[in-house]
Amino acid sequence: MLGIYLAVHFFALVPYGAEVFSDRGVLPDARLNFTYGIFPNVLEHFGSPAFVVIFLTGLSILSLIFAAGLFRRIVAVLLWYGWACLFNRNNLINNPSIPYIGLLLLLTLLVPTGESLTRKCTNRQWQLPSMVYWTAWMLMAAGYSFSGWMKLYSPSWIDGSALFHILSNPLARPGCARDFLLALPTSWLRFLTWGALAAELLFFPLSISQRSRMIAWCALASINFAILFVVNFADLTFGMLMIHFFTYDLAWFSALRGTFKRGVLLYLDRQGSKTFAVLKANAQ
């Protein structure tokens, strides 16, 4: 799934690559970036529009190879380098999903081969290393809680008007979802704003147990899915959903299914006992 996301992302950038990343674009001089000189960036030395287009096309092809599960570790390193090059060539593209995508690419280097979704599934006992999972989870949780903490310094989040401003700005996606939310009473919008803020703030503390982790994960995943329908910036949202998909725990809903099944069996057992008692009484 990460490979498909990256392929779509890079292919979509190809028509705009020269404008965004080349020496003929919005930042003709790479030295205008805050991160200039920190990272060995090939785009700082070869910045022609043609090279940028070739660079993005190459990353698109590598993403498809990555999605197919071929040469995963080598391709992950190349994709990470390309991802870092693009950001360091134009810091203005910065958004919260960029470090998480880079993190996921690096973490795939530590994941053993043989997973079931690849073309060559060689290990039926394959498991994701716990260290990899917890690294992704804790950094995601810390990021969300830090984001919530920073929002406490924003007047619009404190007074509950942030969602209204989001729905009213130029990046809002026109449609039924936006119209529905704007038609809600102001008090409801405030409640939704504060609910989203609380979900972010509490994400890290809720990481202490399996059940609370599931609640935190579902809350923020739902918020991100909702954002797809009201904000016209799907690339950012899908980027955040990648870290959610990576940290999904199959045991969460398996436990719920087990609890539900036990409840149903207990109910049927009780109903059967009652029916048997009635039949026995009638027989007597």
Buried (B, 14 or more C-beta within 10 A) or exposed (E): EBBEBBBBBBBEBBEEBBEBBBBEBEBEEBEEBEBBEEBEBEBBEBBEBEBBBBBBBEBBBBBBBBBEBBEBEEBBBBBBBBBBBBBBBBEEEEEEBBBBBBBBBBBBEEBEEBBEEBEEEEEEEBEBEEEBBEBBBEBBBEBBBBBBEEBEEEEBBBEBBBBBEBBEEEEBBEEEBBEEBBEBEEEEBBBBBBBBBEBBBBBBEBBEEEEBBBBBBBBBBEBBEBBBBBBEBBBBBBBBBBBBEBBEBEEBEEBEEEEEEEEEEEEEEEEEEEEEEEEEEEEE
